[in-house]
Amino acid sequence: MSKDLFIRTDEQRQWLKKLETIAESFKQHAQQTDEEAVFPIENFRKLREIGYTKITLPKKYGGDDFTVYDAILLHETLSSYCGSTGLAASWTIQNVGEIFENRYWEQQKLEWFGEQVAKGATINRAVSEFAMGSPVRGGRPATTAKRDGDDYIISGRKNYTSGAPDLDYFLVSAWIEEDDHLGFFLVPKTAKGLSVENTWDVASMRGTGSDDLVLDNVRVEKTNLVEIPSYSTGFKLNGWLLLIPATYLGIAQAARDYAVDFANSHSPNSIQGTIAQLPNVQTLIGEMDLALTKARFTIYGVAQLYNDPEKKAAIINEVNIAKHVVTNTAIEVVDKAMRLVGAKSLQRSNPLQRYYRDVRAGLHNPPMDDITIKRLAETAIENNLKTKEVNV
């Protein structure tokens, strides 16, 4: 089933056409981005140029005010062009959406930041640290913020800061020693003592620029303490995280499209016609489309629930489920695409080997599979106990 069936508005169609204008350029440079492990600066220049980085910004600030549903529809398409660009861009889109939807910050700060995003500013949360592990597991950051008059002095190192080479702002989690609690500080890239260390050397998503952010006595005004989380882990799961699986869904679609095109054009001299007529090849194509259809119904269904104020309140594990289903489906689809294409899929010049490596990264983006399964089990057990109490 094509994602076109999930298009619901003229605005969505117009934006998909706008994305088509950059498709060829992104696809052409995706291989080079991967091989050289360089951040695609030019891609982000084009995304700013067409206004993509502000699609989830409210209209009153100059954005498109797109919902989670709108955003994943566009982002799936963008990510099919270049996975690294898609994942790195997703963080700005989802953070802007989350910040303005929940109005975490004071109004004056929101208005100021809205103006920056409207001009093309990008942002990501800087939360991960090697000693702490994944922030969703409740670790306390070693990065500290100490009060100094009307300012805070921040020191520490953050890992996996996707988009770091080209971000305008970092939303840094730090432990405020005097108050003994976590806080998020808005830190501009121009802050003295802030630097990005090129440490991103991995097998997948090689162009996301997920480098280390180093903060060496960085001074910020107290108004830059924009969030004091009420949740213990310092990392709140929410509907905007659906942008992550949307990225991998786009990559899986690109793999499927490549495999089908290959099947329709590859004609070995051992058969008449193309391999698309072979039963085993048709089975693989059918299985890929079945898997992608199930994944789309899952992610778009959850996004639709999230957009409904009444249904949103009832969501417990659905966002986690969508991430689990879609990312694991993406791995399955790319694997089948490679089985169809055969040994050619392992050639370094073939995009399938890049898709294969890139979709594996989805397993390590939050929430992790084990957390999703654990929470489903806990919810089932708790609901069962509640039912027994009511019936007693």
N, C-alpha and C positions, 0 to 999 in steps of 0.2 A: 504494500500500500504506500502510495506516494505521500510525502508530507504536505503536498498541495491540498489534500483533503482537509487538513487542519487549519488552512488559511480562513480567517473569519472576517477580516475587515479590508477596506481599500487601503488604509494606512500600511497594513502589513504587506500588501501586494506592491505598493509603491516602494517600500523599503527593500523588498527582495529584488526588485528591478535595479535599485540603486547599488545593491551589493554585486549584481552581475557586472557592473562597470569595473570592478576591481578584481573580479574572479581570475582572469587569465594571468594577470601580473602576480597575484599571490601564489597561484599554482606553479608558475614558472620558477619562482624563487624558493619554493618550499624545500626542494632537494638540497640546494646550496645552503640554506639556513640550517638544515639538519647536519650536513657533512662538516660544515665549518663551526657548528655550535655557536652561532652568532645571533644576537637578538635582532629581530627584523625591524629596525628603526624606520625604514621606508614604509613598511606596511602600516605602522602606527601613525605615520604622518598622513597617509591616505585615509585611515580611519577617522582621524581628527578632521580632516578636510571635508569628508562627507557627513560629519556629525555623529558618527556611530558611538563615540565614547559618552555621549550625553543622552542616549535614547531613553534611559530610565530616570532622567532628571525631570521633575515636574515642569509643566508647560510655563508656569508663571515665572520660572527662572530661565527659560529659554530652551528647555528640553522637549522630548516627545511624550513624556509621562507614560511610557510603556509599562505594562504589567509584566509579571513573571511569564505568563503565557506568551505575550508578544515577544519578549526577549528571547525565550528559548527557541521560538520559531525562526527568528533571524539568526541566532547564534549557531544553531545546528548547520545552517547553510554556510555561514562564514567559516566554521571549523572544518568543513569539507574541503575548503581551499587550502588551508594550512593549519594543522593541529596546534602547533606551537603558538601561532598568532591567536588562535581561538582561545586557548587556555589562558594565556597572559591577559588578553582583553577581557575575559570573563570576570576577572576580579574587580576591575573598575566598574563594570556594568552592575554586578551584584552588590558591591559595597555602596554605590550611590543609591541604588534602589532600596537597600535595607535602611540606610541612614535616614533617607527622606520619608520612607514609609512609616518608620517607627519614631521619627523625630527625636532621636537620641540626644541631639545637641540643643543648646540654647538657640532661640530664634535668630538672634543677631549673627551667631556663628554660622547657622544654616544658610542664611541669606548671603553672607559673604562667600561661603564655600560654593553655593549654587552659582554665583557669578563666575567663579574660577572654573567650574566644570563646564559651564556654557561656553567658555573660551577654549575648552579642549583639555583641561587639567585631568590627569589620571591619578588614581590612588589605589593602594592595597594595604591590607592589614599586615603588619609584621609581628607575628606571634610565635613562630616555631623557634625552638632552641634545641641543640643537640642533647644537652643534659636533661632537658625537660621531656623530650619526646613530643608526641602529638598533643597540642593544647586541649583537644577534646577529652583527653584521659585525665585531666584535672591537675596536671603538674603546675608548679609555681615557677614563674619566670625568674631567671637570674638577673635579668635587666632591671636596674633600679632607677627610681626617680627620687631625688632629694630636694627638699625645699630650700631655696636660697633667696630670702626676701620675697619679692613678688614673682619670682621665677622658680622653675624646676630645672635641675641638672640631671640629665639622663645619660646613663652609661650601660653598655652591654653589646651583645652581638646576636643578630637574628639570622636564621637560616631559611632557605626555601622562599625567599622574598620575590615571588614571580613578578616579572616586569621591571625589576629594580633599575636596570640601566636607563629606563626612560620614564620612570614614575616622577610625578611632580610632588606628590605628598605620600607620606608613610603614616599609617595609623598604628603607632607602636604600643604594644602592651608592656607595662613596667610595674614593678612592685613599689608602691609608695611607702617607704619605710616608716615615716612618722605616723601615718594613719593605719599601717598594717593591712592594706588591701590593694587590690589590682586597679589599675587605671589605664585608659587608652589616651595617648597623647598624639595630637596632630602635628607632625614634624615636616616642614618643607625640605625639599632636596637641597636647598641653598643654605641650610643651617650649618653654622661653623661646627666642625667636629664630626659631621656626618659624612660617611664615605661608603661606597659600594665596592666590595671585594669580589673579583671574578672567580667564583669557586664552583660554578655549575658545570660539572663534567660527568654526565650520566648517559645511559644508553637510549633513553626515550625522552620525548619532549625537549630536545636538545636546544631549541631556540627560545625557550620561555624566559631566559635571563633570570632564573630563580637563584640569584646570587646571595651572598651574605651582606647584610646591612650592619655596618659598624657604627656605634654611637660612642664617641669619646668625649665625655663631659659636654654634651650638647645642651645648650641653654634655650629654654622656651618659656614664654610667658604663661602665667597660671591659667589664662583663658584657653590655652591649648590643651589643657586637661578636659577633653570633650566628653568622655564617657567613664562612668564608674559602674561597671557591670554588677547586676544584682544576682547573677548566676555564678556558681562556684568555679567553673572551669575557665571562664574568661573567653569562651567561644560558643556563641549561641547558634544552634542549628535553626535554619529558617528556609522559607520557600525559595529565596534567591539562590540558594545553593544548587538549585536545579540547573543552573547555568553550567555546572561542572559536568554532569552526565550528558547535557545537550552537546557539549564539545565532543565527547566520545561517540555520540550517536552520529554526528556529522562525519567523523573519520570513518566509522563503520559503513556509512552510506557511500562514501567515496570508494572504499574497498569493494563493496558490492558492485558499484557502477563499473569499476575497472574490470572486474571479473566477468561481468555480463558482456561488456564490449569485447573482451578477449575471446570469449566463447563464440561470439557471432562473427569473429574475423579470423580465428585460428583454424587452419585447414591442413592438417598433416596428410602426407600422401598415402597414409594407411587407410583413409576413409574417403568417401565422397561427401562433399559439402563441408560444413564446419562442425566443430565439436559441440556446438549448441544443440545438435540433434541427438546427441548421445544420452541415454537414460540416466547414467550416473552423474553427468554434468547437469542435467535438468533437475535432478534431485537436490544437488547442492544449491542451485539457484533458488529453487522453491523453498528450501530450508532457510536460506538467508533472508528471503522476503518475509517468510513467516515470523522469524525471529525479530526482524526490524519492525514489523507491524505490531507485535505484542509489546515491544519496547516503547513504541510511539503512543499506543493507547495508555500505557502506564504513565509516562512522563507528562503527556498533555492532559491526561485525566487528573493527575495530582495538581498540575498547574491551574486547572479550571477550578478545582476545589479550593485552592489557596486564594484565588481571586474572588471567591464568593464569601462575603463577610460572615454569613451564617455557618457555612460548611467549614470555613477556616478554623473556627473555634474548636471543631471536633477532630481536627487533624492531630494525630499522635505520632505515628511511625511512618506515615505515607511518604514524606519527603525522603527519608532514609531508604524505604523500599524502592522508590523510583531510581535512586542512585545505584543501589545494589543491582537491580534488574538491568538497567541500561548499560552500566559499565561491563558487567559480565556478558551481556548480549553482544556488546561491541567486540569483545575478545573472541567470542564464538563466531561471529560473522566474518571477521578478518581471517580467522583460521580456515574457515570453509572457502573463502575467496582464494587463499593460497593453495589449498588442496586442488581447487579447480584449475588454477593456472599452472601448478606444478613447479618444477625446479627453477623456472624463470623468475618466480616470485622472490627468490632469494638473491637475485642479482642486485648489487648495490644501486644500480641505476633504476631499479623497479620500485615504484612507490609503495607496493604492498609490504616490502620489508620494513619500510618506515612506519606504515600504519600499524603493523604488527607490534613494533616496539612502543609506539606512542600509546596505543590503547591499554597497554599493561600499566601505564602510570595511573590509570583510573582507580586501580585497586588501592593506591596509597594516598588518594585524595580523600578528605573527610566527607561523610563518616565512613570508616572502614567496615568491611563486611561483618567482622565479628561483633562489632558494636550493634549493628543493625539486627543481627540474629538474636543477640542477648536481650535487646530491648523488646523484641517481638515476644520472646519467651516470657519475660517479666510481665508484660502487659497481659498476656493470656492467663498467666497464673493469678495475677491480681484481680482480673475480671471474674475469673472463676470463683475466687474467694468471696468477692462482693455478692455474686449471685447466690452463693450458699447462705450468706448472712441474711439476705433479703427473704429467702425461702424458709428460714428457720422460724 
